[in-house]
């Protein structure tokens, strides 16, 4: 990306200066929005998030009973379903199912209504990544510390940073494909969490959510890779972040999938307890959709697909 101030040659000191990185290079349309002036507020929030998730939260809950959060979880997951549907609709209507090129799409930095609406949608996507930090807060409050895995923390830390960079420098264009696909995947994912919070378990389509996530990483890798061979003005330096993360996430989720869904049935375990779902209220009755209950496979002993430690109680 060329500097927005001018097109002159820059020495190293200027190129690495705070003003150049977070003002001259930034999109002026979004630079004054909340949390967008520089990365310090976001990085501070994420630092506290990780400290709370791993140290402060468990310490505060050590001598307390876990919270139920039944109604809170239902409301939260319903909100995430609605938000994901809206973001997917906006990405479809404004971009990817309209006239965006699937091969290489530049950013529209104009102030036309459509360009500003796309920038607004990118910012809302960034805000949604911040709301998803509550996933971890709820785990801690319910004393589900085992679910706060490396994969879980890494995912919830990286996504706000990546989406912040999108809004700060390139709110639109080729990179929004990630949000387009991710919002679609989050619709069934949070729908599953919602049903689980309401007490419905043994949902046959649970493993397919992880498969959908794996397909998501493959799609984003292939789509981003096209920038290596095509030049439409979208910054190629973004590949430094998108390609390695797509590969990293794929293998982390693949490792989880192998551990969670490749084991033997748990039917031999005496009186297995109901599945402790990631957003589920422990005190609600276990309801089964689709008729008679079948054998509980190893996957159903899994608490969530971000904590690959299978367990049969």
C-alpha positions in Angstrom: 0.0 0.0 0.0 1.3 3.4 -0.9 1.4 6.1 1.8 -1.6 8.3 1.8 0.3 11.4 2.6 2.3 11.4 -0.6 4.1 9.1 -2.9 7.7 10.2 -2.2 10.5 7.9 -1.1 10.6 7.2 2.6 13.7 6.5 4.7 13.6 3.7 7.2 13.0 6.0 10.2 10.0 7.6 8.6 8.6 4.3 7.5 8.7 2.9 11.0 7.4 6.1 12.7 4.3 5.9 14.7 2.5 8.6 12.7 3.3 7.0 9.4 2.2 3.5 10.4 -1.0 4.5 12.2 -2.0 7.8 10.5 -0.5 8.3 7.1 -1.1 4.7 6.0 -4.5 4.4 7.6 -7.9 4.8 5.9 -9.0 8.3 6.9 -12.6 7.2 6.7 -12.2 4.8 9.7 -9.2 6.2 11.6 -11.3 8.2 14.1 -13.8 5.4 14.9 -13.7 3.9 18.4 -10.6 1.8 19.0 -9.2 2.6 15.6 -6.8 5.5 16.2 -3.9 3.2 17.1 -3.5 -0.4 18.3 -2.8 0.3 22.0 -6.4 0.2 23.2 -7.1 -3.1 21.4 -3.8 -4.7 22.5 -4.4 -3.6 26.1 -7.9 -5.2 26.0 -6.5 -8.4 24.6 -3.7 -8.5 27.1 -6.2 -8.2 30.0 -8.4 -10.8 28.3 -5.6 -13.3 28.3 -4.6 -12.4 31.9 -8.2 -12.8 33.1 -8.7 -16.0 31.2 -5.6 -17.8 32.5 -4.9 -16.2 35.9 -7.3 -13.6 37.4 -10.6 -15.3 36.4 -9.7 -18.8 37.7 -8.3 -17.2 40.9 -11.5 -15.3 41.5 -13.6 -18.4 40.9 -11.4 -20.7 43.0 -13.6 -20.6 46.1 -16.9 -19.8 44.4 -19.6 -22.0 42.9 -19.9 -21.9 39.1 -22.5 -19.5 37.8 -25.4 -21.0 35.8 -25.9 -18.2 33.3 -28.8 -20.0 31.7 -30.7 -17.0 30.4 -27.5 -15.1 29.7 -26.2 -17.8 27.5 -29.4 -18.2 25.6 -29.6 -14.4 25.0 -25.9 -14.2 24.1 -25.9 -17.1 21.6 -29.2 -15.9 20.0 -27.5 -12.5 19.5 -24.5 -14.1 17.9 -26.8 -16.0 15.5 -28.6 -12.9 14.5 -25.3 -10.9 14.2 -23.7 -13.6 12.0 -26.8 -13.7 9.8 -26.7 -10.0 9.3 -23.0 -9.9 8.6 -23.3 -12.7 6.0 -26.3 -10.9 4.4 -24.3 -7.6 4.2 -21.3 -9.3 2.8 -23.4 -11.1 0.2 -25.5 -8.0 -0.7 -22.8 -5.5 -0.9 -19.9 -7.6 -2.2 -19.5 -11.3 -2.8 -22.8 -12.1 -4.3 -23.0 -8.8 -6.1 -20.1 -7.8 -8.3 -16.9 -8.5 -6.3 -14.3 -10.4 -8.3 -13.6 -13.9 -6.8 -10.1 -13.7 -8.2 -8.8 -10.3 -7.0 -10.8 -7.4 -5.7 -9.3 -3.9 -4.8 -10.5 -1.8 -1.9 -12.9 1.1 -2.8 -11.6 4.0 -0.7 -14.2 6.4 -2.0 -17.0 8.0 0.0 -19.8 6.6 -2.1 -22.7 5.2 0.0 -21.8 1.6 -1.0 -18.1 2.0 -0.1 -19.0 3.5 3.3 -21.6 0.8 3.9 -18.9 -1.9 3.3 -16.5 -0.1 5.7 -19.3 0.0 8.3 -19.9 -3.8 7.8 -16.1 -4.4 8.3 -16.2 -2.4 11.5 -19.3 -4.3 12.8 -17.4 -7.6 12.0 -14.5 -6.3 14.1 -16.9 -5.4 16.9 -18.4 -8.9 16.7 -14.9 -10.4 17.3 -14.7 -8.4 20.5 -18.1 -9.6 21.7 -16.9 -13.2 21.1 -14.4 -12.7 23.9 -17.4 -13.3 26.2 -17.2 -17.0 25.2 -14.1 -17.3 27.4 -15.5 -15.1 30.2 -18.5 -17.4 30.4 -16.2 -20.5 30.5 -14.3 -19.0 33.4 -17.5 -17.9 35.3 -18.8 -21.5 34.9 -15.5 -22.9 36.0 -14.9 -24.7 32.7 -11.2 -23.9 32.7 -10.4 -27.0 30.6 -12.2 -25.4 27.7 -9.9 -22.4 27.7 -7.3 -24.2 25.5 -4.5 -22.8 23.5 -6.6 -23.1 20.3 -9.4 -21.2 22.0 -7.2 -18.3 23.3 -5.2 -18.1 20.1 -8.3 -17.9 17.9 -10.0 -15.3 20.1 -6.8 -13.2 20.3 -5.8 -13.3 16.6 -9.2 -12.6 15.0 -9.8 -9.2 16.6 -6.2 -8.1 15.6 -6.7 -9.2 12.0 -10.1 -7.6 11.7 -8.8 -4.4 13.3 -6.1 -4.2 10.6 -8.8 -4.7 8.0 -10.8 -1.8 9.2 -7.8 0.4 9.8 -6.1 0.0 6.4 -8.4 -1.8 3.9 -12.1 -2.0 4.9 -13.3 -3.8 1.8 -11.9 -5.7 -1.1 -10.3 -9.1 -1.4 -9.7 -9.6 2.4 -13.4 -9.4 3.3 -13.8 -12.9 1.9 -12.6 -14.1 5.3 -15.4 -12.3 7.1 -17.9 -13.5 4.5 -17.1 -17.1 5.0 -16.5 -16.9 8.7 -19.9 -15.2 9.3 -21.6 -18.1 7.4 -19.8 -20.7 9.5 -20.8 -18.9 12.7 -24.5 -19.2 11.9 -24.7 -23.0 12.5 -22.0 -22.9 15.1 -23.8 -20.4 17.4 -27.1 -22.1 16.6 -25.6 -25.3 18.0 -24.5 -23.4 21.1 -28.0 -21.9 21.4 -29.7 -25.2 21.3 -27.1 -26.7 23.7 -27.7 -23.9 26.1 -31.4 -24.6 26.0 -30.8 -28.2 26.9 -30.8 -29.9 23.5 -28.0 -32.4 23.0 -27.0 -35.3 20.8 -27.4 -33.1 17.7 -26.3 -35.3 14.8 -24.8 -32.4 12.9 -22.2 -31.3 15.6 -19.2 -33.0 13.8 -20.1 -31.2 10.6 -19.5 -27.8 12.2 -15.8 -28.7 12.6 -15.7 -30.0 9.0 -17.2 -26.7 7.9 -14.5 -24.8 9.8 -11.8 -26.9 8.1 -13.3 -26.2 4.7 -13.3 -22.5 5.7 -9.6 -22.5 6.2 -9.0 -24.2 2.9 -11.2 -21.8 1.1 -9.5 -18.7 2.7 -6.1 -20.1 1.9 -6.9 -20.7 -1.8 -8.7 -17.4 -2.2 -5.9 -15.4 -0.5 -3.2 -17.3 -2.5 -4.6 -15.7 -5.7 -2.9 -12.5 -4.7 0.5 -14.2 -5.4 -0.4 -14.4 -9.1 -2.8 -11.5 -9.6 -2.4 -7.8 -9.0 -5.5 -5.7 -8.6 -4.1 -3.2 -6.1 -5.0 -5.1 -3.0 -2.0 -5.2 -0.6 0.0 -8.4 -1.0 1.7 -8.0 2.3 -1.5 -9.3 3.9 -0.5 -12.7 2.8 2.1 -12.7 5.5 -0.7 -13.0 8.0 -3.5 -14.7 6.2 -1.7 -17.7 4.6 0.2 -18.9 7.7 -2.8 -18.4 10.0 -5.0 -20.4 7.6 -2.5 -23.3 7.7 -2.1 -23.0 11.4 -5.8 -22.9 12.2 -6.4 -25.9 9.8 -3.9 -28.2 11.5 -5.1 -27.1 15.0 -8.7 -27.8 14.2 -7.7 -31.0 12.3 -5.9 -32.2 15.4 -8.9 -31.4 17.5 -11.2 -33.2 15.1 -9.0 -36.3 15.1 -9.0 -36.4 18.9 -12.7 -35.6 19.3 -14.4 -37.7 16.6 -12.1 -40.6 15.9 -12.3 -42.5 19.2 -14.3 -45.5 20.0 -17.9 -45.3 21.4 -18.2 -44.5 25.0 -21.0 -46.9 25.5 -18.7 -49.1 27.7 -18.4 -46.4 30.3 -20.9 -46.9 33.2 -23.7 -44.3 33.3 -22.1 -41.5 31.3 -23.0 -38.0 32.4 -24.7 -35.7 29.9 -22.5 -33.9 27.5 -21.1 -30.7 28.9 -21.4 -28.4 25.9 -19.4 -25.3 25.4 -22.2 -22.9 26.2 -24.6 -25.3 28.0 -26.3 -24.8 31.3 -25.4 -27.7 33.5 -28.7 -27.8 35.4 -31.0 -28.1 32.4 -32.4 -31.5 31.4 -30.8 -33.3 28.6 -33.1 -33.4 25.6 -32.6 -35.5 22.5 -33.6 -34.4 19.0 -34.7 -37.0 16.5 -36.1 -39.9 18.5 -34.5 -42.6 20.6 -31.1 -42.1 22.1 -28.2 -43.9 20.4 -24.8 -44.9 21.7 -22.7 -41.8 22.7 -19.6 -41.7 20.5 -16.3 -40.3 21.6 -17.1 -37.0 20.0 -20.1 -36.6 22.4 -17.7 -36.8 25.4 -16.1 -33.6 24.1 -16.9 -30.4 25.8 -16.2 -28.1 22.8 -14.3 -28.1 19.6 -11.7 -25.7 20.9 -10.7 -27.9 23.8 -9.5 -31.2 22.3 -9.3 -33.3 25.4 -11.8 -36.0 25.1 -13.3 -37.2 28.4 -15.8 -39.8 29.4 -17.1 -39.4 32.9 
